[in-house]
Amino acid sequence: MGKHGYSIISDGWTHTRNKSIINFMVNYYLGSMFIESIDESSFAKSNEKTFELLDRFIEQIRENNVVQVITNNGNNYVLVGK
């Protein structure tokens, strides 16, 4: 069996009380798993903070195990991807 990699999935959304939430999930050959939700209300849409959160999460999984990062198409995620 070949080596399997992990897909990091991050999705931001706004709660009905205007709290901005980022959900982090991981997908691998056995399925998908929810990992963590972070309230990003105090720094919502901040490119630097979004990058820091994604980078920290990738480091937890170990960067060499990550094959892709899947996010929504918000401006902050587009800039982080660059």
C-alpha positions in Angstrom: 0.0 0.0 0.0 1.4 3.5 -0.9 1.7 6.4 1.4 -1.5 8.3 2.1 -1.5 12.0 2.7 -3.8 14.3 4.6 -6.1 17.0 3.3 -6.5 20.0 5.6 -10.0 21.5 5.3 -10.7 25.0 6.7 -14.0 26.8 6.5 -15.0 30.1 7.9 -18.5 31.2 8.6 -20.4 33.8 10.6 -22.7 32.8 13.5 -26.1 34.4 13.8 -24.7 36.5 16.6 -22.0 37.9 14.2 -19.2 35.7 15.6 -16.8 34.6 13.0 -15.8 30.9 13.3 -13.1 28.9 11.6 -13.6 25.1 11.5 -10.6 22.8 11.0 -11.0 19.3 9.7 -8.7 16.7 8.3 -9.4 14.1 5.6 -7.3 11.0 5.0 -7.8 7.5 3.6 -9.9 6.3 6.6 -12.3 9.3 6.3 -12.8 12.8 7.6 -12.5 14.1 11.2 -13.4 17.4 12.8 -10.5 18.8 14.8 -11.2 22.3 16.1 -13.3 25.4 15.9 -11.8 28.8 16.6 -13.7 32.0 17.3 -11.9 34.5 15.0 -14.2 37.5 15.8 -11.4 39.6 17.2 -9.3 39.2 14.1 -11.7 38.2 11.3 -10.5 38.6 7.8 -6.9 39.2 9.0 -4.5 37.7 6.4 -1.7 37.3 8.9 -3.8 35.7 11.7 -5.5 33.3 9.2 -2.0 32.3 7.9 -0.8 31.7 11.5 -3.8 29.5 12.3 -3.5 27.4 9.1 0.3 27.1 9.6 -0.1 26.0 13.2 -2.6 23.4 12.2 -0.4 22.1 9.4 2.5 21.9 11.8 0.3 19.8 14.1 -0.4 17.3 11.3 3.3 17.5 10.2 3.8 19.4 7.0 5.3 16.5 5.1 2.0 14.5 5.6 -0.2 17.3 4.1 -1.0 16.9 0.4 -3.4 19.8 0.0 -5.2 22.6 1.9 -8.8 23.2 1.1 -10.4 26.5 2.1 -13.3 28.7 1.1 -12.7 31.5 -1.3 -12.7 34.5 1.1 -10.2 37.2 0.3 -8.2 36.4 3.4 -7.8 32.8 2.3 -6.9 33.7 -1.3 -4.2 36.0 0.0 -2.9 33.4 2.4 -2.7 30.9 -0.5 -0.4 33.2 -2.3 
